[in-house]
């Protein structure tokens, strides 16, 4: 027998290479097709039998004298196959990569075939690791897709990507020369939207572009990027984690686990739409990546944080309750997210890069689920390290944010729990019987300004008002509940405060309960 691994590379760069949402959706759809439609077609042409329902692990035929190819995995951007001989594996790799060159130009697709092994005697998990390492070697040796699009002789430039144009596109509202890469993405966009709408159902109507979201009255957009925690390590040691007993048990559990992650992500996403308030009958969100343990969406910036919290909670709950995951990971899978909230015309790729940096920051709190976010009020550059550096005072000893926040129920440092952030926001937004803010804006603004003068100056300003407003909700803003009057608390790295987080976030708190 031989294993065949086919996988896409550079997915994020391919999907988010332009600022056109239609092209982003189309690129995501093409990436998903490589591991599913392209692979299943090649398997069938090679004499393999296909599952009657690719989403049901029980419908996958086993390898036999009549079935020369067994599909172990066929998910978005990745496929793992078991074949009767190496030549058959190379035939499938050739068919899939050729199809990708034609239908998804610009997307890196590689395939490798393992050495021969005895299915009855050789351990399967080490071979899976071996074929992944071989894939990385092949990937490092082959040129990237940019080498396919030479600029000499001089050729017209694509209006969207900067790649050499292949045709003059008149299909949309903005006719222009476009590259083969962009034309392929645009061609696949509608199918991608239809696939996602099929998951969502008729209850929610999704917009087709960020412009449409903006036209709904959304003055801020959010790019949300979420990813599961610790799954890389799970797959690296899957035979031990899943306590597999033989080859067939390994394949069955690996397939069921991978498909379950897809299903849990999709269910959590659909459930999370309930917290979004429709605008003009349209739910202001467009999913770009939805598969495996990954989620990337563009949505109304003023409702993004509540959506993200709902998604992470839903993902944890769904993975805990799914038998194929629960049998391996008793507590399910946690997840982290980065949320970049920007103005509608801010460059999309730059916003996505900020969301990715925020995700990495949130993962500092794993294995707990966490959210890090930033509201970008200026266009000086979405560099998270620079942004956080500018929010330090006292010679770098005090950080004026408490982010990221832990969403896993009642776990993590008490000052950095999402539930505590919600309590602070509730206190800031609270009104009295005459509809006046219980904590006046002028007082809060004065405290906010004091933060940038250092922790001693900020606490000195607090002392002037703390007794008057303590029972109006100001006590919720103190850094430590046992503190007599400080906006700060000390953690392992910095002195921190949540006041700035609370005041900024309170303006972006519009979700339907």
Buried (B, 14 or more C-beta within 10 A) or exposed (E): BBBBBBBBBBBBBBBBBBBBBBBBBBBBBBBBBBBBBBBBBBBEEBBBBBBEEBEEBEEBBEBEEEBBBBBBBBBBBBBBBBBBEBEBBBBBBEBBBEBBBEBBBBBBBBBBBBEEBEBEEEEBBEBBBBBBEBBEEEBEEEEEBEEBBEEEEEBBBBBBBEBBBBBEBEEEEEEBBBBBBBBBBBBBBBBBBEBBBEEBEEEBEBBBBBBBBBBBEBEBBBBBBBBBBBBEEBBBEBBEBBEBEEBEBBBBBBBBBBBBBBBBBBBBBBBBBBBBEEBEEBBBBBBBBBBBBBBBBBBBBBBBBBBBBBBBBBBBBBBBEBEBBBBBBEEBBBBBBBBBBBBBEBEBBBBBBBBBBBBBBBBEBBBBBBBBBBBBEEEEEBBBEEBBEEBBBBEEEBBBBBBBBBBBEEBBBEBBBBEBBBBBBBBBBEEEEEEEBBBEEEBBEBBBEBBEEBBEBBBEBBEEBBEEBBEBBBBBBBBEEEBEBBBBBBEEEBBBBBBBBBBBBBEBBBBEE
